[in-house]
């Protein structure tokens, strides 16, 4: 029996070694974007080491971020940075920046829905016998312009690599269970993130001199482990 037992033991050892060789590779180390270093520490928001203050004018933000590529008026005025993969919001007809968003993944389903709606409205306007002076035609025209502005408000590129919150780096691969433990190890008093009104939203708030600051992770509805965006807003 000893030769048989020895053979079984060798086979079992070989299988264990092979299974170790073919185990799932470790996740790549998260790295902050070297060219666009965004850091969020409590009320302190910085870009490449320079402070960004919500509530200040877009002109002040441009001094730090550089010129934006375009402004798209939707429900708010949206200032888009295409190559960086970010956008800023200001209330309509004001210049005070109320939020900063880093876009990681496009929500393709919503974009496709808006695009289909836009194309349908355009066909209705072109094919229907509508009086261009009627209230309905003007409302349809406004709706078309609104959809076009919504589609134009997303940056052409997504944000690459990571950013830091409370000295912990996050990127498009989102591990919700690690958000609080990893940050609280370094900053025990940091606000805790929790699920918001939707399963795709994970947020935390902090009282600051410039107002109540809300940090918000938003995941893709089709994949809760992929970030759609991260936003800081007042």
Short mmCIF file of the C-alpha atoms (twelve columns), coordinates in Angstrom:
data_MODEL
# 
_entry.id   MODEL 
# 
loop_
_atom_site.group_PDB 
_atom_site.id 
_atom_site.type_symbol 
_atom_site.label_atom_id 
_atom_site.label_alt_id 
_atom_site.label_comp_id 
_atom_site.label_asym_id 
_atom_site.label_seq_id 
_atom_site.Cartn_x 
_atom_site.Cartn_y 
_atom_site.Cartn_z 
_atom_site.pdbx_PDB_model_num 
ATOM 1   C CA . UNK A 1   0.000   0.000  0.000   1 
ATOM 2   C CA . UNK A 2   2.915   2.363  0.619   1 
ATOM 3   C CA . UNK A 3   3.770   2.835  -3.105  1 
ATOM 4   C CA . UNK A 4   0.091   3.588  -3.850  1 
ATOM 5   C CA . UNK A 5   -0.149  6.059  -0.946  1 
ATOM 6   C CA . UNK A 6   3.075   7.729  -2.081  1 
ATOM 7   C CA . UNK A 7   1.740   8.065  -5.627  1 
ATOM 8   C CA . UNK A 8   -1.544  9.605  -4.397  1 
ATOM 9   C CA . UNK A 9   0.384   12.036 -2.225  1 
ATOM 10  C CA . UNK A 10  2.577   13.130 -5.151  1 
ATOM 11  C CA . UNK A 11  -0.451  13.604 -7.409  1 
ATOM 12  C CA . UNK A 12  -2.277  15.612 -4.738  1 
ATOM 13  C CA . UNK A 13  0.787   17.819 -4.223  1 
ATOM 14  C CA . UNK A 14  1.115   18.403 -7.969  1 
ATOM 15  C CA . UNK A 15  -2.568  19.364 -8.244  1 
ATOM 16  C CA . UNK A 16  -2.197  21.816 -5.356  1 
ATOM 17  C CA . UNK A 17  0.846   23.402 -6.979  1 
ATOM 18  C CA . UNK A 18  -0.883  23.651 -10.351 1 
ATOM 19  C CA . UNK A 19  -4.010  25.190 -8.825  1 
ATOM 20  C CA . UNK A 20  -1.767  27.783 -7.204  1 
ATOM 21  C CA . UNK A 21  -0.220  28.578 -10.574 1 
ATOM 22  C CA . UNK A 22  -3.602  29.148 -12.179 1 
ATOM 23  C CA . UNK A 23  -5.280  31.101 -9.377  1 
ATOM 24  C CA . UNK A 24  -6.815  34.478 -10.188 1 
ATOM 25  C CA . UNK A 25  -4.076  37.106 -10.542 1 
ATOM 26  C CA . UNK A 26  -4.009  39.866 -7.909  1 
ATOM 27  C CA . UNK A 27  -5.704  43.149 -8.741  1 
ATOM 28  C CA . UNK A 28  -3.334  45.757 -10.203 1 
ATOM 29  C CA . UNK A 29  -2.140  48.348 -7.716  1 
ATOM 30  C CA . UNK A 30  -4.203  51.519 -7.781  1 
ATOM 31  C CA . UNK A 31  -2.225  54.563 -8.903  1 
ATOM 32  C CA . UNK A 32  -3.108  58.221 -8.794  1 
ATOM 33  C CA . UNK A 33  -3.198  59.978 -12.168 1 
ATOM 34  C CA . UNK A 34  0.301   61.526 -12.455 1 
ATOM 35  C CA . UNK A 35  -0.812  64.414 -14.672 1 
ATOM 36  C CA . UNK A 36  -4.139  65.198 -13.015 1 
ATOM 37  C CA . UNK A 37  -3.725  64.582 -9.295  1 
ATOM 38  C CA . UNK A 38  -7.041  65.136 -7.544  1 
ATOM 39  C CA . UNK A 39  -6.998  64.753 -3.762  1 
ATOM 40  C CA . UNK A 40  -9.927  65.070 -1.366  1 
ATOM 41  C CA . UNK A 41  -9.164  65.350 2.356   1 
ATOM 42  C CA . UNK A 42  -12.191 66.435 4.334   1 
ATOM 43  C CA . UNK A 43  -13.039 69.941 3.141   1 
ATOM 44  C CA . UNK A 44  -9.721  70.298 1.320   1 
ATOM 45  C CA . UNK A 45  -9.895  69.643 -2.442  1 
ATOM 46  C CA . UNK A 46  -6.734  69.964 -4.512  1 
ATOM 47  C CA . UNK A 47  -5.551  69.584 -8.080  1 
ATOM 48  C CA . UNK A 48  -1.817  68.980 -8.499  1 
ATOM 49  C CA . UNK A 49  -1.342  70.392 -5.014  1 
ATOM 50  C CA . UNK A 50  -3.314  73.606 -5.646  1 
ATOM 51  C CA . UNK A 51  -6.586  74.239 -3.750  1 
ATOM 52  C CA . UNK A 52  -9.986  74.182 -5.424  1 
ATOM 53  C CA . UNK A 53  -12.815 75.779 -3.455  1 
ATOM 54  C CA . UNK A 54  -16.445 74.992 -4.246  1 
ATOM 55  C CA . UNK A 55  -18.515 78.158 -4.376  1 
ATOM 56  C CA . UNK A 56  -15.773 80.186 -6.008  1 
ATOM 57  C CA . UNK A 57  -16.131 81.424 -9.589  1 
ATOM 58  C CA . UNK A 58  -15.307 79.421 -12.679 1 
ATOM 59  C CA . UNK A 59  -12.589 81.988 -13.386 1 
ATOM 60  C CA . UNK A 60  -10.868 80.975 -10.128 1 
ATOM 61  C CA . UNK A 61  -11.126 77.287 -11.069 1 
ATOM 62  C CA . UNK A 62  -9.703  77.959 -14.535 1 
ATOM 63  C CA . UNK A 63  -6.634  79.506 -12.885 1 
ATOM 64  C CA . UNK A 64  -5.946  76.074 -11.333 1 
ATOM 65  C CA . UNK A 65  -7.328  73.610 -13.907 1 
ATOM 66  C CA . UNK A 66  -6.646  75.578 -17.069 1 
ATOM 67  C CA . UNK A 67  -9.220  76.543 -19.738 1 
ATOM 68  C CA . UNK A 68  -12.275 74.315 -20.207 1 
ATOM 69  C CA . UNK A 69  -13.126 73.045 -23.692 1 
ATOM 70  C CA . UNK A 70  -16.753 74.158 -23.802 1 
ATOM 71  C CA . UNK A 71  -19.764 75.170 -21.763 1 
ATOM 72  C CA . UNK A 72  -23.027 73.281 -22.199 1 
ATOM 73  C CA . UNK A 73  -26.212 74.803 -20.676 1 
ATOM 74  C CA . UNK A 74  -28.476 72.072 -19.299 1 
ATOM 75  C CA . UNK A 75  -30.304 72.340 -15.929 1 
ATOM 76  C CA . UNK A 76  -26.994 73.855 -14.804 1 
ATOM 77  C CA . UNK A 77  -24.124 75.365 -16.752 1 
ATOM 78  C CA . UNK A 78  -21.678 72.539 -17.454 1 
ATOM 79  C CA . UNK A 79  -17.993 73.325 -18.019 1 
ATOM 80  C CA . UNK A 80  -16.386 70.375 -19.807 1 
ATOM 81  C CA . UNK A 81  -12.722 69.310 -19.842 1 
ATOM 82  C CA . UNK A 82  -12.607 66.723 -22.633 1 
ATOM 83  C CA . UNK A 83  -9.052  65.390 -22.337 1 
ATOM 84  C CA . UNK A 84  -9.055  65.367 -18.536 1 
ATOM 85  C CA . UNK A 85  -12.380 63.517 -18.279 1 
ATOM 86  C CA . UNK A 86  -14.030 65.911 -15.820 1 
ATOM 87  C CA . UNK A 87  -16.760 68.533 -15.735 1 
ATOM 88  C CA . UNK A 88  -17.851 71.345 -13.418 1 
ATOM 89  C CA . UNK A 89  -21.360 72.562 -12.650 1 
ATOM 90  C CA . UNK A 90  -22.546 76.072 -11.881 1 
ATOM 91  C CA . UNK A 91  -26.114 77.219 -11.381 1 
ATOM 92  C CA . UNK A 92  -27.562 78.733 -14.547 1 
ATOM 93  C CA . UNK A 93  -26.482 82.313 -15.173 1 
ATOM 94  C CA . UNK A 94  -24.041 82.271 -12.267 1 
ATOM 95  C CA . UNK A 95  -20.328 81.566 -12.265 1 
ATOM 96  C CA . UNK A 96  -20.023 79.890 -8.836  1 
ATOM 97  C CA . UNK A 97  -18.895 76.276 -9.171  1 
ATOM 98  C CA . UNK A 98  -21.109 73.942 -7.138  1 
ATOM 99  C CA . UNK A 99  -19.678 70.553 -8.134  1 
ATOM 100 C CA . UNK A 100 -16.722 68.732 -9.659  1 
ATOM 101 C CA . UNK A 101 -17.196 65.329 -11.328 1 
ATOM 102 C CA . UNK A 102 -14.591 62.817 -12.488 1 
ATOM 103 C CA . UNK A 103 -16.109 60.576 -15.179 1 
ATOM 104 C CA . UNK A 104 -14.770 56.996 -15.308 1 
ATOM 105 C CA . UNK A 105 -17.250 55.032 -17.425 1 
ATOM 106 C CA . UNK A 106 -20.057 56.185 -19.674 1 
ATOM 107 C CA . UNK A 107 -23.524 54.882 -18.826 1 
ATOM 108 C CA . UNK A 108 -24.175 53.592 -22.325 1 
ATOM 109 C CA . UNK A 109 -27.815 52.662 -21.724 1 
ATOM 110 C CA . UNK A 110 -28.792 56.179 -20.624 1 
ATOM 111 C CA . UNK A 111 -26.780 57.779 -23.438 1 
ATOM 112 C CA . UNK A 112 -28.475 55.509 -25.975 1 
ATOM 113 C CA . UNK A 113 -31.891 56.321 -24.531 1 
ATOM 114 C CA . UNK A 114 -31.266 60.079 -24.817 1 
ATOM 115 C CA . UNK A 115 -29.881 59.692 -28.335 1 
ATOM 116 C CA . UNK A 116 -32.923 57.669 -29.475 1 
ATOM 117 C CA . UNK A 117 -35.273 60.243 -27.945 1 
ATOM 118 C CA . UNK A 118 -33.391 63.036 -29.700 1 
ATOM 119 C CA . UNK A 119 -33.556 61.310 -33.098 1 
ATOM 120 C CA . UNK A 120 -37.279 60.664 -32.642 1 
ATOM 121 C CA . UNK A 121 -37.944 64.347 -31.864 1 
ATOM 122 C CA . UNK A 122 -35.914 65.452 -34.870 1 
ATOM 123 C CA . UNK A 123 -37.911 63.148 -37.183 1 
ATOM 124 C CA . UNK A 124 -41.149 64.487 -35.742 1 
ATOM 125 C CA . UNK A 125 -40.031 68.056 -36.358 1 
ATOM 126 C CA . UNK A 126 -38.862 67.358 -39.908 1 
ATOM 127 C CA . UNK A 127 -41.712 65.080 -41.060 1 
ATOM 128 C CA . UNK A 128 -44.681 66.537 -39.210 1 
ATOM 129 C CA . UNK A 129 -46.735 69.416 -40.528 1 
ATOM 130 C CA . UNK A 130 -46.093 71.655 -37.568 1 
ATOM 131 C CA . UNK A 131 -46.570 75.396 -37.411 1 
ATOM 132 C CA . UNK A 132 -43.098 76.772 -36.517 1 
ATOM 133 C CA . UNK A 133 -44.825 79.568 -34.605 1 
ATOM 134 C CA . UNK A 134 -46.904 77.206 -32.463 1 
ATOM 135 C CA . UNK A 135 -46.232 76.596 -28.771 1 
ATOM 136 C CA . UNK A 136 -45.856 72.855 -29.473 1 
ATOM 137 C CA . UNK A 137 -43.183 73.408 -32.134 1 
ATOM 138 C CA . UNK A 138 -41.244 75.782 -29.884 1 
ATOM 139 C CA . UNK A 139 -41.471 73.284 -27.014 1 
ATOM 140 C CA . UNK A 140 -40.226 70.497 -29.278 1 
ATOM 141 C CA . UNK A 141 -37.395 72.681 -30.497 1 
ATOM 142 C CA . UNK A 142 -36.391 73.481 -26.916 1 
ATOM 143 C CA . UNK A 143 -36.527 69.768 -25.997 1 
ATOM 144 C CA . UNK A 144 -34.252 68.881 -28.926 1 
ATOM 145 C CA . UNK A 145 -31.748 71.541 -27.883 1 
ATOM 146 C CA . UNK A 146 -31.849 70.271 -24.299 1 
ATOM 147 C CA . UNK A 147 -31.098 66.658 -25.351 1 
ATOM 148 C CA . UNK A 148 -28.248 67.864 -27.564 1 
ATOM 149 C CA . UNK A 149 -26.770 69.799 -24.649 1 
ATOM 150 C CA . UNK A 150 -27.077 66.784 -22.338 1 
ATOM 151 C CA . UNK A 151 -25.180 64.605 -24.819 1 
ATOM 152 C CA . UNK A 152 -22.575 67.336 -25.239 1 
ATOM 153 C CA . UNK A 153 -22.036 67.699 -21.488 1 
ATOM 154 C CA . UNK A 154 -20.008 64.492 -21.106 1 
ATOM 155 C CA . UNK A 155 -16.249 64.734 -21.678 1 
ATOM 156 C CA . UNK A 156 -14.926 63.014 -24.807 1 
ATOM 157 C CA . UNK A 157 -12.402 61.110 -22.693 1 
ATOM 158 C CA . UNK A 158 -12.855 59.395 -19.333 1 
ATOM 159 C CA . UNK A 159 -10.697 60.058 -16.291 1 
ATOM 160 C CA . UNK A 160 -7.644  57.782 -16.256 1 
ATOM 161 C CA . UNK A 161 -6.135  55.970 -13.276 1 
ATOM 162 C CA . UNK A 162 -7.010  57.131 -9.783  1 
ATOM 163 C CA . UNK A 163 -7.646  59.943 -7.308  1 
ATOM 164 C CA . UNK A 164 -7.238  60.041 -3.522  1 
ATOM 165 C CA . UNK A 165 -9.750  60.481 -0.698  1 
ATOM 166 C CA . UNK A 166 -8.255  60.733 2.792   1 
ATOM 167 C CA . UNK A 167 -4.940  59.408 1.417   1 
ATOM 168 C CA . UNK A 168 -6.552  56.278 -0.087  1 
ATOM 169 C CA . UNK A 169 -6.483  55.859 -3.869  1 
ATOM 170 C CA . UNK A 170 -9.644  54.940 -5.782  1 
ATOM 171 C CA . UNK A 171 -10.108 54.213 -9.490  1 
ATOM 172 C CA . UNK A 172 -12.771 52.757 -11.769 1 
ATOM 173 C CA . UNK A 173 -12.652 49.359 -10.011 1 
ATOM 174 C CA . UNK A 174 -14.915 49.999 -7.045  1 
ATOM 175 C CA . UNK A 175 -14.804 47.913 -3.860  1 
ATOM 176 C CA . UNK A 176 -17.576 49.361 -1.739  1 
ATOM 177 C CA . UNK A 177 -16.705 47.233 1.306   1 
ATOM 178 C CA . UNK A 178 -13.203 48.783 1.450   1 
ATOM 179 C CA . UNK A 179 -14.147 52.465 1.213   1 
ATOM 180 C CA . UNK A 180 -14.649 53.044 4.936   1 
ATOM 181 C CA . UNK A 181 -12.107 50.609 6.479   1 
ATOM 182 C CA . UNK A 182 -9.192  51.734 4.310   1 
ATOM 183 C CA . UNK A 183 -9.809  55.442 4.947   1 
ATOM 184 C CA . UNK A 184 -10.613 55.117 8.641   1 
ATOM 185 C CA . UNK A 185 -7.322  53.344 9.302   1 
ATOM 186 C CA . UNK A 186 -5.560  56.589 8.392   1 
ATOM 187 C CA . UNK A 187 -8.262  59.095 9.375   1 
ATOM 188 C CA . UNK A 188 -10.544 57.704 12.138  1 
ATOM 189 C CA . UNK A 189 -12.650 60.871 12.171  1 
ATOM 190 C CA . UNK A 190 -13.326 60.870 8.405   1 
ATOM 191 C CA . UNK A 191 -17.029 60.765 7.424   1 
ATOM 192 C CA . UNK A 192 -18.374 57.311 6.663   1 
ATOM 193 C CA . UNK A 193 -19.824 56.518 3.257   1 
ATOM 194 C CA . UNK A 194 -23.187 54.787 3.047   1 
ATOM 195 C CA . UNK A 195 -25.688 53.706 0.430   1 
ATOM 196 C CA . UNK A 196 -27.845 56.584 -0.768  1 
ATOM 197 C CA . UNK A 197 -31.347 56.542 -2.272  1 
ATOM 198 C CA . UNK A 198 -30.196 54.270 -5.116  1 
ATOM 199 C CA . UNK A 199 -28.017 51.127 -4.973  1 
ATOM 200 C CA . UNK A 200 -25.699 52.768 -7.511  1 
ATOM 201 C CA . UNK A 201 -24.947 55.740 -5.201  1 
ATOM 202 C CA . UNK A 202 -22.611 55.674 -2.194  1 
ATOM 203 C CA . UNK A 203 -22.134 58.990 -0.400  1 
ATOM 204 C CA . UNK A 204 -20.811 60.857 2.628   1 
ATOM 205 C CA . UNK A 205 -21.148 64.472 3.774   1 
ATOM 206 C CA . UNK A 206 -19.026 66.910 5.737   1 
ATOM 207 C CA . UNK A 207 -19.650 70.388 7.143   1 
ATOM 208 C CA . UNK A 208 -17.239 72.954 5.709   1 
ATOM 209 C CA . UNK A 209 -16.842 76.718 5.876   1 
ATOM 210 C CA . UNK A 210 -18.193 77.039 2.346   1 
ATOM 211 C CA . UNK A 211 -21.242 74.836 3.055   1 
ATOM 212 C CA . UNK A 212 -22.240 71.194 3.386   1 
ATOM 213 C CA . UNK A 213 -19.916 69.130 1.191   1 
ATOM 214 C CA . UNK A 214 -21.211 65.900 -0.347  1 
ATOM 215 C CA . UNK A 215 -18.898 63.240 -1.767  1 
ATOM 216 C CA . UNK A 216 -20.612 60.727 -4.015  1 
ATOM 217 C CA . UNK A 217 -19.505 57.550 -5.763  1 
ATOM 218 C CA . UNK A 218 -21.858 56.496 -8.551  1 
ATOM 219 C CA . UNK A 219 -21.495 53.018 -10.059 1 
ATOM 220 C CA . UNK A 220 -22.762 51.665 -13.352 1 
ATOM 221 C CA . UNK A 221 -26.257 50.164 -12.954 1 
ATOM 222 C CA . UNK A 222 -25.105 47.175 -15.009 1 
ATOM 223 C CA . UNK A 223 -21.965 46.596 -12.902 1 
ATOM 224 C CA . UNK A 224 -21.831 47.824 -9.302  1 
ATOM 225 C CA . UNK A 225 -18.074 47.165 -9.186  1 
ATOM 226 C CA . UNK A 226 -17.373 49.745 -11.910 1 
ATOM 227 C CA . UNK A 227 -17.470 53.457 -11.188 1 
ATOM 228 C CA . UNK A 228 -19.483 55.679 -13.446 1 
ATOM 229 C CA . UNK A 229 -18.273 58.829 -11.674 1 
ATOM 230 C CA . UNK A 230 -17.116 60.493 -8.483  1 
ATOM 231 C CA . UNK A 231 -18.536 63.892 -7.495  1 
ATOM 232 C CA . UNK A 232 -17.782 66.528 -4.871  1 
ATOM 233 C CA . UNK A 233 -20.615 69.061 -4.526  1 
ATOM 234 C CA . UNK A 234 -22.209 71.659 -2.290  1 
# 
